[in-house]
Amino acid sequence: MQSKIIADELAPYSRIHPYLNTAHKHDFYHLLFFTGGSGHHTIDFERFTVKKGQVYFMVPGQVHSWSFSDDTDGYIINFSEAVFQELLIDSQYPERFFFFKGIAKDSVLQLSANAADEIEKLMRRLTEEVKHPADNNCDMVVALLMQLFITVQRNAGAAGQHSQPQQNQLLLLSFRKLVEQYYTHKHLPKEYAAMLYITPNYLNGICKDMLGKSAGQVIRDRILLEAKRLLVNAEMNVEEIAAKLHFSDNSYFTKFFKKYTGLTPDAFRRQSLKALIN
């Protein structure tokens, strides 16, 4: 179990992981609860101010960075989907919760004082269980994680819910999953509408009603997000990124990126590196 989950207090963890102030991504789930301190953190290039009682959640592949004051503390948990497979629970169990959808603004939550106290106690128990395993350790870790997720979701209340019909909510969830699976080479709403057996207009209406944006913008935002993730890590040149995202040529990709961000890919990369240095 220890190889599938890490649970620790934030202060000692951050001291032995100093690279976390630079933008990076993980291949595991990550959550952090603040009990005090100040500073800021970014998730997929959106910046958030550190506040006592705040908790955030991240899914594999998201990019983030930290810039905390020395007195910032709390609890951090990293876990792989294999944690839930230990007890034959659906490995995609975290996806049942709205804060594990990979949307930055929905994954950073300010808890009430009572909920924050409850989450802090759960985090402390989880940390102790991971560091000092006893009998039925796997069962207890999974049970505490599930209790943690449910407690946060209940505390969020209407913030994570939609008043739309359940069928539309399911269609939107399916659309987002399809976008996540195919965004690199399917760029048109009609392609996703066909897979969902609905019309492009109906898909567009659901997205506008529930997200305030068109289906095309949902797809475009995902492509731009991945482009930014690839650019900030500097492992691929712009031409390689354009090819990975199935643009016909580098010039078209550059025009697309600049149209919606105001910067060329190279300028965005330079700006991101400069921000990390400062």
SULLINMO-V537672 format. One line per field, one symbol per residue. ss: DSSP state (A for helix, B for strand, O for the rest). phi: phi as a letter, one per 20 degrees, with the letter a starting at -180 (. if undefined). psi: psi as a letter, one per 30 degrees, with the letter a starting at -180 (. if undefined). A space follows every 10 residues. Layout:
BEGIN
ss = ???
phi = ???
psi = ???
END
This chain:
BEGIN
ss = OOOOBBBBBA AAAAAOOAAA AOOBBOOOBB BBBBBBOOBB BBBOOBBBBO OOOBBBBBOO OOBBBBBBOO OOBBBBBBBO OAAAAOOOOO OOAAAAOAAA OOOAAAABBB OOAAAAAAAA AAAAAAAAAA AOOOOOAAAA AAAAAAAAAA AAAAAAAAAA OOOOOAAAAA AAAAAAAAAA AAOOOOOOAA AAAAAAOOOA AAAAAAAAAA AOOOAAAAAA AAAAAAAAAA AAAOOOOAAA AAAAOOOOOA AAAAAAAAAA AOOOAAAAAA AAAAAAAO
phi = .ffdbccbff gffffecfff fdfbccdcfb bbcedrobpb bcclmdecef cfneccccdg nfdbbcbdff efbrcccdbe ffgffgdleg feggffdffd emdgfeddce efgfffffff ffffffffff fcfcglffff ffffffffff fffffflffd dcefgggfff ffffffffff ecgfcdddgf ffgffemceg fffffffffe dmbffffgff ffffffffgf ffelecefff fgffemefbf ffffffffgd dncfgfffff fffffffe
psi = efffkkklke eeefegifff flklllglkk lkkkflalal lkjhgkkkkk kkgkklkklk flklllillf gklbkkkkll ffeffegglk fgefffkffh fgjefffjkj lleeeeeeee eeeeeeeeee eikakheeee eeeeeeeeee eeeeeebffg lkglkeeeee eeeeeeeeee egfffjgkef eeeeffhlle eeeeeeeeef fglleeeeee eeeeeeeeee effgfkleee eeeeghkele eeeeeeeeef fglleeeeee eeeeeee.
END
